[in-house]
């Protein structure tokens, strides 16, 4: 997972690091006036507080993440990945559960 962090007037925002249009590296993009970030590949522009695309060619929003700064360390709340279900091996498991 790649993230892009933007410092907007002292407030740190975090968004997915890949542009939803063509996968461009948003972390290498240029912040604009206000709380926007432009993709360096095709210049799609996103609001980094909501993820909304403000200018194409991107039409889908970029995912945003909650951020806090504690003792000078930027902390980003990432979603929990679901734990894969364990599969039963039919060759070692009988009907009685042993």
Secondary structure, 3 states (H helix, E strand, C coil): CCEEEEEECCEEEEEECECCCCCCEHHHCEECCCCEEECCCCCCEEECCCCCEEECCCCCCCCEECEEEECCEEEECCCCCCCCCCCCCCCCCCCCCC
